[in-house]
Amino acid sequence: MLKVFQCGKFPVDDEKIQAYLNPPLETVDEVLLSPVKRTVSVKGILRRSSGIIESPNSKRRELVLESTEGSSSVVCKLWGEASSVDIPPEGAILTATSMQVATWKGGITLNSSVLTVLQETEEESCFDGEIEGIEVLPDFSYMIVREKTMKIKTADLERILNGVVFQENIFVKGRCKGMTVLEIQQCNPAKKVKE
């Protein structure tokens, strides 16, 4: 038998409603310093994605987001229906909205909410600087420029390095979409640009 009780009006803080519906966008490093139960949106590089993990009472998927500087990472747990959303490819810059800060085994994690949405960042940006490190793989490789890890076609990296062996003092500039290199060329940082 269902009973419905009438209640009186009560004040609702509009700022709290807006903060819940439009949580602040934070970096992975900022999220790791956030208080438990706070709702946030987080932007980072998708480093790993699990398959769907099912138990008799729950269904979840775990994503590892790394800061764009590569200094820290956080596990994002997508629960229930959120575990079935399309996941962007690893290496993509991802924004996960409306995630709740929680603790698990002594560390900070993020749990999905009914408002959680995953969105791959498609913004284009420019980069320049010295190649600080590389990881060479058959098709796509990774390079670090100004502490930013970017995915690059192995053929383009070989062209810049004249092979696949890391060399110091190789300066490059180019454009990337998210964290994937679109264009790259070697440059001389001592050369003055004519205006």
C-alpha positions in Angstrom: 0.0 0.0 0.0 1.4 3.4 -1.1 0.9 6.4 1.1 1.6 9.9 -0.1 2.3 12.6 2.5 2.0 16.3 1.8 4.9 18.5 2.9 5.3 22.2 3.2 7.5 24.4 1.0 11.1 24.7 1.9 13.9 27.0 0.6 16.2 25.6 -2.1 19.6 27.2 -2.7 19.8 27.9 -6.4 23.6 28.1 -6.3 23.7 24.5 -5.0 21.4 23.3 -7.8 23.5 25.1 -10.4 26.7 23.6 -8.9 25.2 20.1 -9.1 23.9 20.5 -12.7 27.0 22.4 -14.0 29.9 21.2 -11.8 33.3 22.9 -12.2 35.7 21.6 -14.7 38.9 20.5 -13.0 42.2 18.9 -13.9 43.2 15.5 -12.6 45.5 17.1 -10.0 42.7 19.4 -8.7 40.3 16.4 -8.4 42.8 14.5 -6.3 42.7 17.4 -3.8 38.8 17.7 -3.8 36.7 16.7 -0.8 34.8 13.5 -0.9 31.1 13.7 -2.2 31.9 16.8 -4.2 30.5 16.7 -7.8 33.0 17.7 -10.5 33.8 17.4 -14.1 37.3 16.3 -15.0 39.5 16.6 -18.1 42.4 14.3 -18.8 44.0 11.8 -21.2 42.3 8.4 -21.4 45.1 5.9 -20.6 43.2 2.7 -20.0 39.6 1.4 -20.2 38.4 -1.8 -18.8 35.7 -4.0 -20.2 32.3 -4.1 -18.5 32.7 -5.7 -15.0 29.5 -7.5 -13.9 28.5 -8.9 -10.6 25.1 -10.2 -9.4 24.2 -6.7 -8.1 26.1 -4.2 -10.3 27.8 -3.4 -13.6 30.7 -1.0 -14.0 33.5 0.0 -16.3 36.8 1.6 -15.1 38.7 4.3 -16.9 42.1 5.7 -16.0 42.4 9.4 -16.7 45.9 11.0 -16.6 46.6 14.6 -16.2 47.7 16.4 -19.5 51.1 16.9 -17.8 51.4 13.2 -17.1 52.0 13.9 -13.4 49.0 12.0 -11.9 46.0 9.8 -12.7 42.6 9.0 -11.3 40.2 6.0 -11.7 36.7 6.9 -13.0 34.1 4.3 -12.3 31.1 4.2 -14.7 28.2 2.4 -12.9 25.0 0.9 -14.3 23.8 2.4 -17.6 26.9 4.7 -17.7 29.1 1.7 -18.2 27.6 1.0 -21.6 28.4 4.4 -23.2 30.8 4.6 -26.1 34.4 5.0 -24.9 36.8 7.2 -27.0 40.1 5.5 -28.0 43.0 5.4 -25.5 45.2 8.5 -25.8 42.2 10.8 -26.4 41.6 13.9 -24.3 38.4 13.2 -22.4 36.0 15.3 -20.3 33.9 13.3 -17.8 31.1 15.5 -16.5 29.1 15.2 -13.2 31.4 12.7 -11.5 31.3 12.3 -7.7 34.6 12.3 -5.7 34.9 9.2 -3.5 37.6 7.2 -1.8 38.6 3.6 -2.4 41.4 1.7 -0.7 42.8 4.9 0.6 42.9 6.8 -2.7 40.6 9.2 -4.5 38.3 7.8 -7.3 35.4 9.2 -9.2 32.0 7.6 -9.5 29.5 8.3 -12.3 26.1 9.9 -11.6 22.9 9.9 -13.6 24.1 13.1 -15.2 27.5 11.8 -16.3 28.5 12.3 -19.9 31.9 11.4 -21.6 33.0 13.8 -24.3 36.2 13.5 -26.4 37.9 16.9 -26.8 38.3 17.7 -30.4 40.0 21.1 -30.0 43.0 21.9 -32.1 46.1 23.5 -30.6 49.6 24.3 -31.5 52.7 23.1 -29.8 56.5 23.8 -30.0 59.5 22.8 -28.1 62.2 20.1 -27.6 61.3 16.4 -27.9 61.9 15.2 -24.3 61.1 11.6 -24.7 59.6 9.0 -27.1 58.0 5.6 -27.1 58.1 3.9 -30.5 55.4 1.4 -31.5 54.6 -0.1 -35.0 51.9 2.3 -36.2 51.5 5.1 -33.7 54.2 6.3 -31.3 54.2 8.8 -28.4 56.5 11.8 -27.9 56.7 14.3 -25.0 57.1 18.0 -25.8 57.0 20.5 -23.0 55.8 17.8 -20.6 52.8 17.1 -22.9 52.5 13.5 -24.2 51.2 13.3 -27.8 50.3 10.5 -30.1 52.1 10.6 -33.5 52.3 8.4 -36.6 55.5 6.4 -36.3 56.5 7.4 -39.9 56.3 11.1 -38.9 58.4 10.5 -35.9 61.0 8.6 -37.9 61.1 11.5 -40.4 61.8 14.0 -37.7 64.4 11.9 -35.9 66.0 10.3 -39.0 65.2 6.9 -37.5 63.6 5.7 -34.3 66.4 6.5 -31.8 65.9 9.3 -29.3 68.1 12.3 -29.8 68.6 15.4 -27.7 68.2 18.9 -29.0 65.5 18.1 -31.6 63.1 21.0 -31.6 59.7 20.7 -33.3 56.5 22.7 -33.9 53.1 21.7 -35.2 49.4 21.2 -34.6 47.4 18.6 -32.7 43.8 17.6 -32.3 43.2 16.6 -28.8 46.5 14.8 -28.1 47.0 13.4 -31.7 49.6 15.2 -33.9 48.2 16.4 -37.2 51.2 18.3 -38.5 54.8 18.4 -37.3 58.1 19.9 -38.6 61.5 20.3 -37.2 62.6 23.9 -36.3 65.6 25.8 -35.1 64.7 27.7 -31.9 67.6 30.1 -32.3 66.3 31.3 -35.7 64.4 34.6 -35.5 60.9 34.7 -37.1 60.5 37.5 -39.7 57.3 39.5 -39.3 
